[in-house]
Amino acid sequence: MSKNYTGVIIEQSLKKKLILQKLKIIKTKIVKVTKKHQTPWIKQWTMHTVEILNNDAEKIAREVSESLDSEHDWYADFENNKFHYIIFYKKVFKVDILNKKQYVKVIKYGISLGIPDYQLEF
């Protein structure tokens, strides 16, 4: 049986923050932005650890994709014991966590957007 999904959504990555009201937020951590984050237009990341019901994962992934800031390149992700959703603006990848080769496309896509490779270590 698949577990519920958990992952992190950075509040500042969202253009439409209403999506957060649909999610169960387990924990919130605020991190001061450093040069390494490569997001100089903001001062902090508000990182929400969320839980998503197994049956809602596909729908929530699409909604998060539509909610992400289109001006800057971000991603959000959540996973359970079988699948990993990696969500970019208007693009969602669903990866079988046992098939590491499926991450190659995701990493290439993220790098093509200018996301630092250290942030794409899945």
N, C-alpha and C positions, 0 to 999 in steps of 0.2 A: 504494500500500500504506500502510495506517495504521501510524503509529508506536505504541510503547507509551505509556501515559499517565504523566504526572508531575503532582505536585501537592503541597500542604502539608496536613498534619494536625497540629493543635495538641494535644499530649498531654493538656493540662488540659481539653480539650473532651470527652474521652472518659470515660464512666462505666465502660465495659467496655474496659479497655486491652489485652485479649488480641488484639484485631484487629491491633495493631502487630506481633505475631509472625508474622502472615500476609503482611506487606508487606516489600518490599525497601526499606530505608531508605538513601537515598543520602547524606544530609547531615542534621545536626541543628544547630539554632541556638537558643540561649536568649536571650530578650529580656525585659528588666525591664519589668513592667507600669507604664504611666503612666496618667494621668487620661484621655488620649485613647482608650486601649484599652477603657474602660468595663467593666472586669472587676475591680472592687475586692476581690472575695473571694479573689483569688489574687495572688501576688507576681511570677510570671514566666509567660511562654509558652515552652514547649518545642516548637519548630517543626520537625517532621520532614518533610523533602522525601522523597517516596516515588515509586517506580516500580511501575506495575501493568501486567501483561501485557494486551495488547489483548483476548484471549479471556476474561479474568477481570473486566473492568471492571464489568459489570452486577452480577455477584454481589458483588464487593467494595463497590460503591456501596450496595447493600442492607444489607450487614453493617455498614458504617460508620454508616449511618443508624440502625440498631438500637443501635449502640454509643455514640452521642453522648449527652451529659448532657441529660436531659430537664428538669432543674430550671432551667437557664440556656439561653439561645438562642445556639447556635453553628451554624456550618456548616463543611464541609470541601469541598475541590474538587480535581479533577484533570482534565487535558485532554491530548489528543493533537492531531494536525494536522487532525482532522475534527470531533471532539465534545468538549464540556465538560460534565462531571458536576458539579453543584452539589448538595450533600447536606446536608439539614437532618434533625433528629430526625423519623423516620417519614415523610420526604418527600424524593424524589429527582427532580431535574430533569436531563434530558439535552438539551443545547442544541447545535444545529448551529452551529459557530463562524463560519460564513459568513453566518448569518442573525441579525444583531444584534437584530432585533425580538423574537426568542425570549427575550432577556434581560430584557425588560420585566416579564414575569410573575415571574421569579425575584427581581428587585430589589423589586418590590411586596411579594412574600411575605416577603422578608427584613426589609424595613422594618416590615411589620405585626407582626413578632415583636419589634421593638425593636432590631434590629441597626443600628448606625450606618451611614448611607448611604455614607460614605467607604470602608467595608469591603466594599461591594457594587459597586465600580467594576470591572466586567468588561470 
